[in-house]
Amino acid sequence: MNALIRTEGLQRSFSVNAGLFRPRRLLHAVNGVDIGVERGDVLGIVGESGCGKSTLARMLLGLTPPTAGSIFLEGQDVATMDRRALARRVQPVFQDPYSSLNPRRTVASIVAFPLDVHEIGTRAQRRTQAIDMLERVGLPARYADLTPGQLSGGQRQRVAIARALVMKPEIVVCDEPTSALDVSVQAQILNLLLDLRQEFKLTYVFISHNLAVVEHIATKLAVMYLGRVVEFTDTRTLFARPRHPYTQALLASVLTPDTTLGIPDTGLGLAFPDPLHPPSGCAFHPRCPRRFAGCDRELPPLRASGDAQVACHLFSPQETTTP
């Protein structure tokens, strides 16, 4: 795989207060992630809350340094890159468009801010570029002198997208960019992102807990559980034939418009795993309906199974079909 950006053994741990008179404990938010994104792809990263998706996104952006492992951008370790050089090539779109925009600045100045930081062009040229980018994301020039408080949620997210793209980056990391929006506005933003991907030849890393969203936009999917990737394959294959029991449970949890079906039972129970006290062996084994002897002793590596990579003892290295 000729990846534009890839990770090797990526880890991030945090020291967490375990309670009064108790020693601090390590929380392994990301624990040995090896993934790659080819140029032009949209990598969707899904999983339950607390599985490490957003921490992984912040590391890809250079906002959170890894505890161990490396991130490579076209073969160069990003740890050796200048922060500004990395920012020119990788830009974020965050979840809440209001909290990520300065409420005291005008829309044009917000979009032009990356150009200010990198000292690109004159002030007039930067404003012109900002207005041009606003128009490309669907906001006419009359919005340029408004503040974020005068915009709707969808319009604020368009401003955030314009700010991310004004530097013409190669990679955009989107961390739940539609979760704070109404359903109708979500569809507009997703379609806008797809159009901009074609126009600017972008590569996306798209973090989401909404499977319907990632099915619409992603070309490849990585499923995370307790800081690890448990399945990695192309989107069509994953939705047609999920291999890992956790992936199967996630897909079974999707609500349908049929009111006679009720709330789906995933079989995972009501209790979430405790990341401060992860299970031995396969972290998913306490909730897995297909566990067997040995699952609680040995951690399964992420290995090839047909046209996917799966971290599960149900699949041997030579396995080519779902058992």
NORTA-V996617 format. One record per pair of residues at least 12 apart in sequence whose ideal C-beta (glycine too) atoms are under 10 Angstrom apart, sorted by the first residue. I is the first residue (numbers start at 1). GAP is how many residues later the second one is. If there is no record, write none. Layout:
I;GAP
I;GAP
//
This chain:
1;34
1;35
1;36
1;37
2;34
2;36
2;37
2;72
2;73
3;32
3;33
3;34
3;35
3;36
3;38
3;40
3;69
3;70
3;71
3;72
3;200
4;32
4;33
4;34
4;35
4;36
4;37
4;68
4;69
4;70
4;71
4;85
4;86
4;166
4;167
4;199
5;30
5;31
5;32
5;33
5;34
5;38
5;55
5;66
5;67
5;68
5;69
5;73
5;84
5;85
5;165
5;166
5;168
5;198
5;200
6;28
6;29
6;30
6;31
6;32
6;64
6;65
6;66
6;67
6;68
6;69
7;23
7;25
7;26
7;27
7;28
7;29
7;30
7;49
7;52
7;53
7;59
7;62
7;63
7;64
7;65
7;71
7;222
8;24
8;25
8;26
8;27
8;28
8;60
8;61
8;62
8;63
8;64
8;69
9;22
9;23
9;24
9;25
9;57
9;59
9;60
9;61
10;20
10;21
10;22
10;23
10;24
10;25
10;42
10;45
10;46
10;49
10;50
10;56
10;57
10;58
10;59
10;60
10;61
10;217
10;219
11;17
11;18
11;19
11;20
11;21
11;22
11;41
11;48
11;55
11;56
11;57
11;58
11;216
12;15
12;16
12;17
12;18
12;19
12;21
12;40
12;43
12;44
12;46
12;47
12;52
12;53
12;54
12;55
12;56
12;57
12;215
13;12
13;13
13;14
13;15
13;16
13;17
13;18
13;42
13;53
13;54
13;55
13;214
14;12
14;13
14;14
14;15
14;41
14;50
14;53
14;261
15;12
16;13
16;259
16;260
18;258
18;259
25;250
25;251
25;252
26;41
26;249
26;250
27;23
27;25
27;28
27;200
27;247
27;248
27;249
27;251
28;24
28;27
28;39
28;198
28;199
28;200
28;247
28;248
28;250
29;21
29;22
29;23
29;24
29;25
29;26
29;27
29;29
29;30
29;35
29;38
29;197
29;198
29;246
30;21
30;22
30;23
30;24
30;25
30;26
30;28
30;29
30;34
30;36
30;37
30;38
30;39
30;194
30;196
30;197
30;198
30;199
31;21
31;36
31;37
31;38
31;193
31;195
31;196
31;197
31;198
31;244
31;247
31;252
31;268
32;36
32;37
32;195
32;196
32;197
32;267
32;269
32;270
32;279
33;12
33;19
33;22
33;23
33;26
33;33
33;36
33;38
33;189
33;191
33;194
33;195
33;196
33;199
33;269
34;35
34;188
34;194
34;195
34;198
34;267
34;268
34;275
35;21
35;25
35;170
35;185
35;187
35;189
35;194
35;197
35;267
35;274
36;36
36;184
36;186
36;196
37;23
37;134
37;166
37;167
37;168
37;182
37;183
37;185
38;165
38;181
38;182
39;35
39;131
39;132
39;162
39;163
39;164
40;130
40;157
40;158
40;161
40;162
40;163
40;164
40;179
41;156
41;161
41;162
41;163
41;164
41;177
41;178
41;179
41;193
42;130
42;132
42;151
42;152
42;155
42;160
42;161
42;162
42;163
42;164
42;172
42;174
42;175
42;176
42;177
42;178
42;179
42;193
43;17
43;128
43;130
43;160
43;161
43;162
43;163
43;164
43;171
43;175
43;176
43;177
43;178
43;179
43;189
43;192
44;130
44;160
44;161
44;162
44;163
44;164
44;166
44;167
44;169
44;170
44;171
44;172
44;173
44;174
44;175
44;176
44;177
44;178
44;179
44;191
44;194
45;12
45;15
45;128
45;130
45;160
45;161
45;162
45;163
45;164
45;169
45;173
45;175
45;176
45;177
45;178
45;179
45;184
45;187
46;160
46;161
46;162
46;163
46;164
46;165
46;167
46;168
46;169
46;172
46;175
46;176
46;177
46;178
46;185
46;192
46;201
46;204
47;160
47;161
47;162
47;175
47;176
47;177
47;178
47;179
47;180
47;181
47;182
47;183
47;199
47;200
47;203
48;161
48;176
48;177
48;178
48;198
48;201
48;202
48;205
48;220
48;224
48;225
49;160
49;223
50;174
50;176
50;177
50;222
50;223
50;224
50;225
51;158
51;172
51;173
51;174
51;175
51;176
51;177
51;178
51;179
51;195
51;221
51;222
51;224
52;172
52;173
52;174
52;175
52;176
52;177
52;223
53;122
53;123
53;152
53;154
53;155
53;156
53;169
53;171
53;174
54;40
54;41
54;121
54;122
54;153
55;169
55;172
56;15
56;117
56;119
56;149
56;151
56;166
56;168
56;171
56;173
57;35
57;37
57;116
57;117
57;118
57;119
57;148
57;149
57;150
58;34
58;115
58;117
59;12
59;19
59;114
60;13
60;18
60;26
60;30
60;32
60;111
60;113
60;115
60;145
60;147
61;17
61;25
61;26
61;29
61;30
61;31
61;33
61;110
61;112
61;114
61;144
62;16
62;17
62;19
62;21
62;24
62;25
62;28
62;30
63;20
63;29
63;110
65;13
65;14
66;12
66;13
71;15
71;19
73;12
73;13
73;16
73;17
73;97
73;98
74;15
74;96
78;12
84;30
84;33
84;34
84;35
85;33
86;83
86;85
87;27
87;30
87;31
87;80
87;82
88;26
88;30
88;32
88;79
88;80
88;81
88;82
89;78
89;79
89;80
89;81
89;82
89;114
90;74
90;77
90;79
90;80
90;81
90;82
90;83
90;113
90;115
91;23
91;70
91;72
91;73
91;74
91;75
91;76
91;77
91;78
91;79
91;80
91;81
91;82
91;83
91;111
92;68
92;71
92;72
92;77
92;79
92;80
92;81
92;82
92;83
92;85
92;113
93;64
93;67
93;68
93;69
93;70
93;71
93;72
93;79
93;80
93;81
93;82
93;83
93;84
93;85
93;96
93;100
93;111
93;113
93;114
94;63
94;66
94;70
94;79
94;80
94;81
94;82
94;83
94;86
94;113
95;62
95;65
95;79
95;80
95;81
95;82
95;83
95;84
95;85
95;86
95;112
95;113
96;57
96;60
96;61
96;64
96;79
96;80
96;81
96;83
96;84
97;51
97;54
97;55
97;56
97;57
97;58
97;59
97;60
97;61
97;62
97;63
97;64
97;80
97;83
97;84
97;92
98;50
98;51
98;53
98;55
98;58
98;59
98;62
98;82
99;49
99;57
99;81
100;48
100;56
100;57
100;59
100;60
100;63
100;75
101;12
101;46
101;47
101;48
101;50
101;55
101;56
101;58
101;59
101;62
102;45
102;46
103;44
103;45
103;46
103;47
104;43
104;44
104;45
105;42
105;43
106;21
106;24
106;37
106;38
106;39
106;40
106;41
106;42
106;44
107;23
107;24
107;27
107;32
107;36
107;37
107;38
107;39
107;40
107;41
107;43
107;44
107;48
107;49
107;51
107;52
107;55
107;56
108;18
108;19
108;20
108;21
108;22
108;23
108;25
108;26
108;33
108;35
108;36
108;37
108;38
108;51
108;54
109;14
109;17
109;18
109;21
109;35
109;36
109;38
110;20
110;24
110;34
110;37
110;38
110;46
110;49
110;50
110;52
110;53
110;56
111;15
111;16
111;18
111;19
111;20
111;21
111;22
111;23
111;26
111;28
111;33
111;47
111;48
111;49
111;50
111;51
111;52
111;53
111;54
111;55
112;13
112;14
112;15
112;16
112;17
112;18
112;19
112;21
112;32
112;50
112;51
112;54
113;13
113;17
113;50
113;53
114;12
114;16
114;49
114;50
114;51
114;52
114;53
114;55
115;12
115;14
115;15
115;18
115;48
115;51
115;52
116;14
117;50
118;49
120;46
120;47
126;40
127;17
129;37
129;38
129;39
130;14
130;29
130;32
130;33
130;36
131;12
131;13
131;14
131;31
132;30
132;34
133;25
133;26
133;28
133;29
133;30
133;31
133;32
133;33
133;34
133;35
134;24
134;25
134;27
134;28
134;29
134;32
135;27
136;22
136;25
136;26
136;29
136;30
136;56
136;59
136;60
136;63
136;64
137;18
137;20
137;21
137;22
137;23
137;24
137;25
137;26
137;27
137;28
137;52
137;55
137;56
137;58
137;59
138;16
138;17
138;20
138;23
138;24
138;50
138;51
138;54
138;57
139;12
139;16
139;19
139;20
139;22
139;23
143;12
143;15
143;16
146;13
148;12
152;29
152;30
152;33
153;25
153;27
153;28
153;29
153;32
153;36
154;24
154;26
154;27
154;28
154;30
154;31
154;32
154;34
154;35
154;38
155;30
156;24
156;25
157;20
157;21
157;23
157;24
157;28
157;29
157;31
157;32
157;35
157;36
158;27
158;30
158;31
158;34
160;14
160;17
160;29
161;13
161;16
161;28
161;31
161;32
161;35
162;34
164;13
164;32
164;38
165;31
165;34
165;35
165;37
168;32
168;33
168;34
169;31
169;33
169;34
170;30
170;31
170;32
170;33
171;31
171;32
171;33
171;34
172;21
172;24
172;25
172;28
172;30
172;31
172;32
172;33
172;34
173;30
173;31
173;32
173;33
173;34
174;15
174;16
174;19
174;30
174;31
174;32
174;33
174;34
174;43
175;30
175;31
175;32
175;33
176;30
176;31
176;32
176;33
176;34
176;37
177;12
177;13
177;16
177;27
177;29
177;30
177;31
177;36
177;40
178;12
178;15
178;28
178;30
178;32
178;35
178;39
179;28
179;29
179;30
179;31
179;34
183;29
186;24
186;26
186;27
186;30
187;26
187;29
189;24
190;16
190;22
190;23
190;24
190;26
190;27
191;25
191;26
193;13
193;23
193;24
194;22
194;23
197;20
197;22
203;16
204;13
204;14
204;15
205;13
205;17
206;12
206;13
206;15
207;17
209;41
210;44
211;12
211;27
211;28
211;36
211;39
211;40
211;42
211;43
212;42
212;43
214;21
214;24
214;25
215;20
215;21
215;23
215;24
215;36
215;39
216;19
217;18
218;16
218;17
218;18
218;20
219;15
219;16
219;17
220;12
220;13
220;14
220;15
220;16
220;17
220;18
221;12
221;13
221;14
221;15
221;16
221;17
221;18
221;21
221;26
221;87
222;16
222;80
222;87
223;15
223;19
223;20
223;21
223;23
223;24
223;27
223;28
223;87
223;88
224;22
225;19
225;21
225;22
225;25
225;48
225;57
225;58
225;59
225;62
225;86
226;20
226;46
226;47
226;48
226;49
226;52
226;53
226;56
226;57
226;58
227;48
227;51
227;56
228;50
228;54
228;55
228;56
228;71
228;72
228;73
228;74
228;83
229;15
229;73
229;80
229;81
229;82
230;13
230;14
230;15
230;16
230;17
230;52
230;53
230;54
230;70
230;72
230;79
230;80
230;81
230;82
231;12
231;13
231;14
231;15
231;16
231;17
231;19
231;71
231;74
231;77
231;78
231;79
231;80
231;81
232;12
232;70
232;72
232;76
232;77
232;78
232;79
233;14
233;72
233;73
233;74
233;75
233;76
233;77
234;73
234;74
237;69
237;70
237;71
238;12
238;13
238;70
239;12
241;65
241;66
241;67
241;80
241;81
242;66
242;68
242;80
243;62
243;63
243;64
243;65
243;66
243;67
243;68
243;69
243;71
243;72
243;76
243;78
243;79
243;80
244;40
244;44
244;46
244;56
244;61
244;64
244;65
244;66
244;67
244;68
244;70
244;71
245;22
245;23
245;37
245;39
245;40
245;42
245;43
245;44
245;45
245;46
245;65
245;67
245;69
246;20
246;22
246;36
246;37
246;38
246;41
246;42
246;65
246;66
247;61
247;63
247;65
248;18
248;19
248;41
248;42
248;74
249;15
249;16
249;17
249;18
249;19
249;35
249;38
249;39
249;40
250;16
250;18
251;13
251;15
252;12
252;13
252;14
252;15
252;16
253;12
253;13
253;14
253;15
254;12
266;21
266;23
267;20
267;21
267;22
268;16
268;18
268;19
268;20
268;21
269;17
269;18
271;15
271;16
272;15
273;13
273;14
279;16
279;17
280;15
280;16
280;17
280;18
280;19
281;13
281;14
281;15
281;16
281;17
281;18
281;19
281;32
282;12
282;13
282;14
282;15
282;16
282;17
282;18
282;29
282;30
282;31
283;16
283;17
283;28
284;16
284;27
284;28
285;12
285;15
285;27
285;28
288;24
288;25
288;26
290;22
290;23
290;24
290;33
291;22
291;23
292;21
292;22
293;20
294;19
295;17
295;18
295;19
297;16
298;15
299;12
299;14
300;12
300;13
300;14
300;15
301;16
303;12
303;13
303;14
303;15
303;16
304;13
304;14
304;15
304;16
305;12
305;13
305;14
305;15
305;16
305;17
305;18
306;13
306;14
306;15
306;16
307;13
308;14
310;12
//
